[in-house]
Amino acid sequence: MDGTATPKTPANLVLLGPPGAGKGTQARKLEETFGLVQLSTGDLLRAAVAAGTEAGKQAKAVMEAGDLVSDDIVIAILRDRLADPDCANGVILDGFPRTTVQAEALDGLMQEIGQTITAAISLDVEDAAMIERISGRYTCAGCGEGYHDSFKQPAVEGVCDACGGTKMSRRADDTAETVGQRLKAYHAQTAPLISYYDGKGVLQRVDAMGQIDAITTKMATIVQKTIA
């Protein structure tokens, strides 16, 4: 879909999916198409602390003490952010909620401001394929160009196509074992959210193992139906 389709009602989306499933890529495409704003917990916290809001001051004190920011503070920061004009068309929540308790608190906030979560979109992946996809990644240490053992190797082995550099690097946590553990943890933590949003009638599942553009089309169709 090209251009921006302005929602008649705010399209508030929750994106579910493990690291590497493509949530960030798809969120950016939905932002462009529907005029939405992607919100991640980390970015919200940093912005609130930098702005010196009341909730931001509370979050700063908690983080400086080495503790985890409470759900109440996150909800307060989210409440402030949703009041900003650029969120009028709706938002894409990535990384929050992570638990059913957080999902219930989010529903309470939405009810408070007269809105709802219009869709919770789960990007479904095959664990074995995801392990291969992530553990095979590496980048040029000089310019950051990305490569993959199976899907995208440089034309000349060990030499970056983009800058000619010969130093390649891999993330320490991109090993098959580590990725497998992250996927198990994700499934364990997210299973209750899948059930929660399914029970609310807003869960949508998308096969995230296909081509990026095909996944984008499926997700855009889901969003279009929620705002029609």
C-alpha positions as CSV (number, residue, x, y, z in Angstrom):
1,M,0.0,0.0,0.0
2,D,1.3,3.4,-0.9
3,G,0.7,6.8,0.7
4,T,-0.9,7.4,4.0
5,A,-4.4,6.1,4.9
6,T,-5.5,8.3,7.7
7,P,-7.5,6.2,10.2
8,K,-11.1,7.3,10.9
9,T,-10.6,6.0,14.5
10,P,-7.2,5.6,16.2
11,A,-5.5,2.3,15.2
12,N,-3.8,1.2,18.4
13,L,-1.8,-1.9,17.7
14,V,0.2,-4.3,19.8
15,L,3.0,-6.2,18.0
16,L,3.9,-9.6,19.3
17,G,6.9,-11.6,18.0
18,P,10.4,-12.8,19.0
19,P,13.6,-10.9,18.3
20,G,14.4,-11.1,14.6
21,A,10.7,-11.7,13.5
22,G,10.7,-8.3,11.7
23,K,8.6,-6.2,14.1
24,G,10.7,-3.1,13.6
25,T,10.6,-3.4,9.8
26,Q,6.9,-3.9,9.7
27,A,6.2,-1.2,12.3
28,R,8.0,1.4,10.1
29,K,6.0,0.4,7.1
30,L,2.7,0.7,9.0
31,E,3.8,4.1,10.3
32,E,4.3,5.3,6.8
33,T,1.1,3.9,5.4
34,F,-1.3,4.8,8.2
35,G,0.4,7.8,9.9
36,L,0.9,5.8,13.1
37,V,3.6,6.3,15.8
38,Q,5.8,3.4,16.9
39,L,6.3,3.4,20.7
40,S,8.8,1.2,22.5
41,T,9.2,1.1,26.2
42,G,12.9,1.9,26.2
43,D,12.4,5.0,24.0
44,L,9.4,6.2,26.1
45,L,11.4,5.9,29.3
46,R,14.5,7.7,27.9
47,A,12.3,10.5,26.4
48,A,10.3,11.0,29.6
49,V,13.5,11.1,31.7
50,A,15.1,13.6,29.3
51,A,11.9,15.8,29.3
52,G,11.8,15.8,33.1
53,T,8.1,14.9,33.3
54,E,6.8,13.8,36.7
55,A,6.7,10.2,35.6
56,G,10.1,10.6,34.0
57,K,11.5,11.8,37.3
58,Q,10.1,8.8,39.0
59,A,11.5,6.5,36.4
60,K,14.9,8.1,36.6
61,A,15.0,7.6,40.4
62,V,14.1,4.0,40.1
63,M,16.7,3.3,37.3
64,E,19.4,5.1,39.2
65,A,18.7,2.9,42.2
66,G,19.2,-0.1,39.9
67,D,15.6,-1.3,40.1
68,L,13.1,-2.1,37.4
69,V,10.6,0.6,36.5
70,S,7.1,-0.4,37.7
71,D,4.1,-1.0,35.5
72,D,2.4,2.0,37.0
73,I,5.2,4.4,36.0
74,V,5.3,2.9,32.4
75,I,1.5,3.4,32.1
76,A,1.9,7.0,33.4
77,I,4.6,7.7,30.8
78,L,2.5,6.1,28.1
79,R,-0.6,8.1,29.1
80,D,1.5,11.3,28.7
81,R,2.8,10.2,25.3
82,L,-0.7,9.3,24.0
83,A,-1.8,12.8,24.7
84,D,0.7,14.2,22.1
85,P,-0.9,15.4,18.8
86,D,1.2,13.0,16.6
87,C,-0.5,10.0,18.3
88,A,-3.9,11.1,17.1
89,N,-4.1,8.5,14.3
90,G,-3.0,5.7,16.7
91,V,0.2,4.0,17.9
92,I,2.1,0.7,17.5
93,L,3.2,-0.7,20.8
94,D,6.4,-2.8,20.5
95,G,7.7,-4.4,23.7
96,F,4.8,-3.6,25.9
97,P,2.8,-5.3,27.2
98,R,4.9,-8.3,28.1
99,T,2.5,-9.9,30.7
100,T,-1.2,-10.2,31.1
101,V,-1.0,-7.8,34.1
102,Q,0.5,-5.2,31.9
103,A,-2.1,-5.9,29.2
104,E,-4.9,-5.4,31.7
105,A,-3.3,-2.1,32.8
106,L,-3.0,-1.0,29.2
107,D,-6.7,-1.8,28.6
108,G,-7.5,0.3,31.7
109,L,-5.5,3.2,30.2
110,M,-7.2,2.9,26.8
111,Q,-10.6,2.9,28.5
112,E,-9.7,5.9,30.5
113,I,-8.9,7.9,27.3
114,G,-11.8,6.6,25.3
115,Q,-9.8,4.3,23.0
116,T,-9.1,0.6,22.6
117,I,-6.4,-1.8,21.4
118,T,-7.8,-2.4,17.9
119,A,-5.5,-5.3,17.0
120,A,-2.8,-7.5,18.6
121,I,-0.8,-8.8,15.7
122,S,1.4,-11.9,16.3
123,L,4.3,-12.4,13.9
124,D,4.5,-16.2,13.9
125,V,7.8,-17.8,13.1
126,E,9.3,-21.2,12.9
127,D,12.0,-21.6,15.6
128,A,14.4,-23.6,13.5
129,A,14.3,-21.1,10.7
130,M,14.6,-18.2,13.1
131,I,17.7,-19.8,14.7
132,E,19.3,-20.1,11.2
133,R,18.2,-16.6,10.2
134,I,19.7,-14.9,13.3
135,S,22.7,-17.1,14.1
136,G,24.0,-16.7,10.5
137,R,24.1,-12.9,10.6
138,Y,27.3,-10.9,10.5
139,T,28.3,-7.4,9.5
140,C,31.2,-5.4,8.1
141,A,33.0,-3.9,11.1
142,G,33.9,-0.9,8.9
143,C,30.6,0.3,7.4
144,G,27.9,-2.0,9.0
145,E,26.8,-3.7,5.8
146,G,24.9,-6.8,6.7
147,Y,25.6,-10.4,5.5
148,H,24.4,-13.9,6.2
149,D,26.1,-17.3,6.0
150,S,23.3,-18.8,3.9
151,F,21.4,-15.9,2.3
152,K,23.8,-13.1,1.5
153,Q,27.5,-13.6,1.3
154,P,29.9,-10.9,-0.2
155,A,30.9,-11.4,-3.8
156,V,34.5,-12.0,-2.7
157,E,34.8,-14.1,0.5
158,G,35.8,-11.9,3.5
159,V,35.6,-8.6,1.5
160,C,32.7,-6.2,2.0
161,D,30.8,-5.4,-1.2
162,A,30.1,-1.9,0.1
163,C,33.4,-0.5,1.4
164,G,36.0,-3.2,0.6
165,G,36.7,-3.8,4.3
166,T,38.0,-7.2,5.4
167,K,37.0,-7.1,9.1
168,M,33.6,-8.9,9.8
169,S,31.9,-9.1,13.2
170,R,29.1,-11.1,14.7
171,R,27.0,-10.3,17.8
172,A,28.0,-12.3,20.8
173,D,24.4,-13.2,21.5
174,D,23.6,-14.4,18.0
175,T,24.8,-17.9,18.5
176,A,22.3,-20.8,17.8
177,E,22.3,-21.8,21.5
178,T,21.5,-18.2,22.7
179,V,18.9,-17.6,20.0
180,G,17.2,-20.9,20.9
181,Q,17.1,-19.9,24.6
182,R,15.6,-16.4,23.7
183,L,12.9,-18.1,21.6
184,K,11.9,-20.4,24.4
185,A,11.7,-17.6,26.8
186,Y,9.7,-15.5,24.4
187,H,7.2,-18.3,23.8
188,A,6.8,-18.9,27.5
189,Q,6.3,-15.2,28.3
190,T,4.0,-14.5,25.3
191,A,1.7,-17.5,25.3
192,P,-0.5,-15.9,28.0
193,L,-0.7,-12.7,25.9
194,I,-1.8,-14.7,22.8
195,S,-4.6,-16.2,24.9
196,Y,-5.5,-12.8,26.4
197,Y,-5.9,-11.0,23.2
198,D,-7.6,-13.9,21.5
199,G,-10.1,-13.8,24.3
200,K,-10.6,-10.1,23.6
201,G,-11.3,-10.9,20.0
202,V,-8.5,-8.7,18.6
203,L,-5.8,-11.2,18.0
204,Q,-4.5,-11.5,14.5
205,R,-1.8,-14.0,13.4
206,V,0.6,-13.4,10.5
207,D,3.1,-15.9,9.1
208,A,6.3,-14.0,9.4
209,M,8.5,-16.5,7.5
210,G,7.6,-15.2,4.0
211,Q,8.7,-12.2,1.9
212,I,8.8,-8.8,3.7
213,D,6.4,-7.2,1.2
214,A,3.9,-10.0,1.5
215,I,3.9,-9.8,5.3
216,T,3.5,-6.0,5.0
217,T,0.4,-6.5,2.7
218,K,-1.2,-8.9,5.2
219,M,-0.6,-6.5,8.2
220,A,-1.8,-3.5,6.2
221,T,-5.0,-5.4,5.4
222,I,-5.6,-6.2,9.1
223,V,-5.1,-2.5,10.1
224,Q,-7.3,-1.3,7.3
225,K,-10.2,-3.5,8.5
226,T,-9.8,-2.2,12.1
227,I,-10.2,1.5,11.0
228,A,-12.8,1.1,8.3
